[in-house]
Amino acid sequence: MILVTGGLGFIGSHTVRALLDMGEGCVLVQRRSAAVPSALTGQDVAVERTDITDLAALLGIGDRHKISGIVHLAGSMPWPPGADQPVEATRTALGGLLNIVQAARNWGVSRIGVASTIGIYRGQPVEGALREDLPLSMTSGHLIPTFKKIGELLTGHLSDATGIDIVNYRISGTWGPGDPHGALFFAAPELVRAAAQGTEPELSTLPAPAYAEDALDLCYVKDTGRAIALLQLADRLNHRTYNVGSGRATTNAELITAIKHAVPDARIDLPTGGTGSSDHLDITRLQQDTGFRPAYDTERAVADYLAWLRAGNER
């Protein structure tokens, strides 16, 4: 069975669904719940209520399940930012990652996948495709890419030292059913939600104003989950780091056009004046080693997300 930390979360739940569709059983590790979601009832799924920072409790999972692989999607970083005890919060965050590697070693697991982020490329003057072999800046403007960079360095060392295949997933802007963030990093999920609800989008939480020309590698969460599942189950991987995304930049204008095709009276127009940056992930490695191709273009993703929201789901 594949152990998935954060398996009831946004990307985690879709990764679990993809693994199940590929014939793998899953053990979901969560801190707050031990209940199997109704959508997974009758599937080869178990939920373990365990905090990965508790090594003994984590190792105990291996006494109850035969773990063959690990997908580590839970955040190995102090969260939320601004903790009162930053040193202890950092120790705890990195300790959770180390515990995952220790558990893999104890259980004889040959591959661990670890979530990273497109944000680690920030600070480099690159336009166009972002490749995994690009040099990275030693600075970071946000907590998440800071700890993802640290994590990638640690897992590189630990992979060499333990012989475990530890693979980093540099995940692009992921959106779709179950998105808990809204307009935290980019506008896409809030634009769709506003159209579904017949309201104007609430974009005040973005780090900067949104413009029609703004572009990002947007990957629909069902594609993200499938890509991660393919990386976990591949017979052989030729690299330790893989970009996980759509492989193209999608502008807000393109997204708005797709939304208005489905909801013509949606009040979601954005002003012009953005940078029009075309940064996106090069997913050649992912495609070559797993055969992955995105199944959701912008229009299909919008239609699927709107259907989800209109079915009564809040996000």
BELKA-V378666 format. One record per residue. N is the residue number from 1. RES is the residue in one letter. SS is DSSP state (hx for helix, st for strand, lp for the rest). PHI is phi in degrees with one decimal (999 if undefined). PSI is psi as a letter, one per 20 degrees, with the letter a starting at -180 (* if undefined). Layout:
# BELKA-V378666
N/RES/SS/PHI/PSI + N/RES/SS/PHI/PSI
This chain:
# BELKA-V378666
1/M/lp/999/q + 2/I/st/-95.0/p + 3/L/st/-85.1/p + 4/V/st/-121.1/o + 5/T/st/-79.0/q + 6/G/lp/69.6/k + 7/G/lp/-70.6/i + 8/L/lp/-100.3/j + 9/G/lp/-83.6/a + 10/F/hx/-62.6/f + 11/I/hx/-69.5/h + 12/G/hx/-59.2/g + 13/S/hx/-64.7/h + 14/H/hx/-75.9/h + 15/T/hx/-65.4/g + 16/V/hx/-60.1/g + 17/R/hx/-58.9/g + 18/A/hx/-65.5/g + 19/L/hx/-62.7/g + 20/L/hx/-62.3/g + 21/D/hx/-63.4/h + 22/M/lp/-92.3/j + 23/G/lp/92.5/j + 24/E/lp/-101.7/p + 25/G/lp/-78.5/q + 26/C/st/-134.4/q + 27/V/st/-111.8/o + 28/L/st/-97.7/p + 29/V/st/-103.8/p + 30/Q/st/-136.6/q + 31/R/lp/-81.4/h + 32/R/lp/-108.7/i + 33/S/lp/-139.4/q + 34/A/lp/-116.5/j + 35/A/lp/-91.9/p + 36/V/lp/-75.0/p + 37/P/lp/-57.9/q + 38/S/hx/-57.9/h + 39/A/hx/-66.3/i + 40/L/hx/-110.0/j + 41/T/lp/-60.1/p + 42/G/lp/87.4/i + 43/Q/lp/-91.4/r + 44/D/lp/-80.3/m + 45/V/st/-134.4/p + 46/A/st/-128.3/q + 47/V/st/-115.9/p + 48/E/st/-113.6/p + 49/R/st/-84.9/n + 50/T/lp/-148.3/q + 51/D/lp/-94.5/p + 52/I/lp/-66.6/i + 53/T/lp/-77.4/i + 54/D/lp/-98.2/n + 55/L/hx/-61.6/g + 56/A/hx/-61.2/g + 57/A/hx/-66.2/h + 58/L/hx/-63.4/g + 59/L/hx/-63.1/h + 60/G/hx/-62.3/h + 61/I/hx/-60.3/h + 62/G/hx/-67.9/i + 63/D/hx/-78.5/h + 64/R/hx/-105.5/i + 65/H/lp/-140.4/q + 66/K/lp/-88.6/o + 67/I/lp/-91.5/p + 68/S/lp/-105.9/i + 69/G/st/-162.8/r + 70/I/st/-132.3/p + 71/V/st/-115.5/o + 72/H/st/-101.5/n + 73/L/lp/-107.5/i + 74/A/lp/-65.1/q + 75/G/lp/-71.2/o + 76/S/lp/-93.3/m + 77/M/lp/-157.1/q + 78/P/lp/-67.2/p + 79/W/lp/-147.9/p + 80/P/lp/-75.2/r + 81/P/lp/-60.4/q + 82/G/lp/81.0/k + 83/A/lp/-61.6/q + 84/D/lp/-69.2/h + 85/Q/lp/-120.9/m + 86/P/hx/-63.6/h + 87/V/hx/-68.1/g + 88/E/hx/-65.8/h + 89/A/hx/-63.3/h + 90/T/hx/-66.9/g + 91/R/hx/-60.0/g + 92/T/hx/-65.6/g + 93/A/hx/-62.1/g + 94/L/hx/-70.8/h + 95/G/hx/-62.8/h + 96/G/hx/-61.9/g + 97/L/hx/-63.1/g + 98/L/hx/-64.0/h + 99/N/hx/-64.5/h + 100/I/hx/-60.9/g + 101/V/hx/-67.2/h + 102/Q/hx/-62.1/g + 103/A/hx/-62.5/g + 104/A/hx/-59.4/h + 105/R/hx/-66.7/g + 106/N/hx/-63.6/h + 107/W/hx/-87.5/i + 108/G/lp/75.2/k + 109/V/lp/-74.6/p + 110/S/lp/-94.4/i + 111/R/st/-141.3/p + 112/I/st/-121.1/p + 113/G/st/-104.6/p + 114/V/st/-126.1/p + 115/A/st/-71.3/p + 116/S/st/-120.8/b + 117/T/st/-150.0/q + 118/I/hx/-59.9/h + 119/G/hx/-62.8/i + 120/I/hx/-69.9/i + 121/Y/hx/-80.4/i + 122/R/lp/-61.2/q + 123/G/lp/101.3/i + 124/Q/lp/-103.2/p + 125/P/lp/-79.4/m + 126/V/lp/-121.1/p + 127/E/lp/-112.0/p + 128/G/lp/100.7/b + 129/A/st/-70.5/p + 130/L/st/-96.9/o + 131/R/lp/-99.7/q + 132/E/lp/-63.7/h + 133/D/lp/-91.4/j + 134/L/lp/-66.9/q + 135/P/lp/-66.5/q + 136/L/lp/-106.5/q + 137/S/lp/-67.5/q + 138/M/lp/-82.8/i + 139/T/lp/-113.2/r + 140/S/lp/-153.0/q + 141/G/lp/-92.4/j + 142/H/lp/-147.7/q + 143/L/hx/-57.9/g + 144/I/hx/-62.8/g + 145/P/hx/-63.1/h + 146/T/hx/-57.7/g + 147/F/hx/-75.9/h + 148/K/hx/-68.8/h + 149/K/hx/-63.4/g + 150/I/hx/-58.6/g + 151/G/hx/-61.3/g + 152/E/hx/-65.0/h + 153/L/hx/-64.9/g + 154/L/hx/-63.4/g + 155/T/hx/-68.2/h + 156/G/hx/-62.6/g + 157/H/hx/-62.6/g + 158/L/hx/-68.4/h + 159/S/hx/-62.5/g + 160/D/hx/-63.2/g + 161/A/hx/-75.1/h + 162/T/hx/-103.5/i + 163/G/lp/81.2/j + 164/I/lp/-80.2/p + 165/D/st/-78.2/o + 166/I/st/-105.9/o + 167/V/st/-115.1/p + 168/N/st/-95.8/p + 169/Y/st/-105.0/o + 170/R/st/-86.9/n + 171/I/st/-90.4/p + 172/S/lp/-81.8/a + 173/G/st/-63.7/o + 174/T/st/-101.8/p + 175/W/st/-149.7/r + 176/G/lp/137.0/a + 177/P/lp/-54.4/p + 178/G/lp/90.9/j + 179/D/lp/-58.4/o + 180/P/lp/-89.1/i + 181/H/lp/-92.5/h + 182/G/lp/63.2/b + 183/A/lp/-86.8/m + 184/L/lp/-90.0/g + 185/F/lp/-117.9/h + 186/F/lp/-152.7/r + 187/A/lp/-85.1/h + 188/A/hx/-49.7/g + 189/P/hx/-63.5/h + 190/E/hx/-72.5/h + 191/L/hx/-62.5/g + 192/V/hx/-69.4/g + 193/R/hx/-62.1/g + 194/A/hx/-61.9/g + 195/A/hx/-64.2/g + 196/A/hx/-66.2/h + 197/Q/hx/-94.3/i + 198/G/lp/71.6/k + 199/T/lp/-119.2/r + 200/E/lp/-86.0/q + 201/P/lp/-68.3/q + 202/E/lp/-98.2/o + 203/L/lp/-114.5/j + 204/S/lp/-68.3/i + 205/T/lp/-82.9/i + 206/L/lp/-67.0/q + 207/P/lp/-68.3/i + 208/A/lp/-152.5/q + 209/P/lp/-57.4/q + 210/A/lp/-93.5/p + 211/Y/lp/-125.5/q + 212/A/lp/-61.1/h + 213/E/lp/-80.4/i + 214/D/lp/-57.0/p + 215/A/st/-134.3/q + 216/L/st/-155.3/q + 217/D/lp/-73.6/n + 218/L/st/-94.4/p + 219/C/st/-119.9/p + 220/Y/st/-65.1/p + 221/V/hx/-60.7/h + 222/K/hx/-66.9/h + 223/D/hx/-71.0/g + 224/T/hx/-59.5/g + 225/G/hx/-61.1/g + 226/R/hx/-67.7/h + 227/A/hx/-61.7/g + 228/I/hx/-64.1/g + 229/A/hx/-62.2/g + 230/L/hx/-63.0/g + 231/L/hx/-64.3/h + 232/Q/hx/-66.2/h + 233/L/hx/-98.5/i + 234/A/lp/-59.3/p + 235/D/lp/-61.9/h + 236/R/lp/-145.6/p + 237/L/lp/-119.2/p + 238/N/lp/-96.7/i + 239/H/lp/-140.5/r + 240/R/lp/-98.4/i + 241/T/st/-131.9/p + 242/Y/st/-133.8/p + 243/N/st/-73.8/p + 244/V/st/-121.5/o + 245/G/lp/-167.8/a + 246/S/lp/-88.3/i + 247/G/lp/83.0/j + 248/R/lp/-150.1/q + 249/A/lp/-94.1/p + 250/T/st/-111.2/p + 251/T/st/-83.9/q + 252/N/hx/-60.9/h + 253/A/hx/-62.6/g + 254/E/hx/-63.8/g + 255/L/hx/-64.5/g + 256/I/hx/-62.3/g + 257/T/hx/-59.7/g + 258/A/hx/-65.1/g + 259/I/hx/-64.8/g + 260/K/hx/-70.9/h + 261/H/hx/-64.4/h + 262/A/hx/-91.5/h + 263/V/lp/-130.6/n + 264/P/lp/-57.8/h + 265/D/lp/-96.3/j + 266/A/lp/-61.1/p + 267/R/lp/-98.1/m + 268/I/lp/-130.2/j + 269/D/lp/-64.6/q + 270/L/lp/-118.6/q + 271/P/lp/-70.4/q + 272/T/lp/-88.1/r + 273/G/lp/123.1/j + 274/G/lp/-77.5/r + 275/T/lp/-78.4/h + 276/G/lp/70.0/k + 277/S/lp/-55.7/q + 278/S/lp/-111.3/k + 279/D/lp/-57.0/p + 280/H/st/-157.2/r + 281/L/st/-83.4/p + 282/D/lp/-80.9/o + 283/I/lp/-107.7/k + 284/T/hx/-58.7/g + 285/R/hx/-58.4/g + 286/L/hx/-59.6/g + 287/Q/hx/-66.0/g + 288/Q/hx/-67.8/h + 289/D/hx/-90.4/i + 290/T/hx/-128.4/i + 291/G/lp/79.1/j + 292/F/lp/-61.8/p + 293/R/lp/-138.4/p + 294/P/lp/-58.1/p + 295/A/lp/-94.3/i + 296/Y/lp/-116.3/o + 297/D/lp/-80.2/a + 298/T/hx/-60.7/g + 299/E/hx/-66.0/g + 300/R/hx/-66.8/h + 301/A/hx/-64.2/g + 302/V/hx/-59.8/g + 303/A/hx/-61.7/g + 304/D/hx/-67.7/g + 305/Y/hx/-67.9/g + 306/L/hx/-61.2/g + 307/A/hx/-62.8/h + 308/W/hx/-62.4/g + 309/L/hx/-67.3/g + 310/R/hx/-70.5/i + 311/A/lp/-78.5/j + 312/G/lp/104.2/j + 313/N/lp/-79.3/p + 314/E/lp/-76.8/h + 315/R/lp/-152.0/*
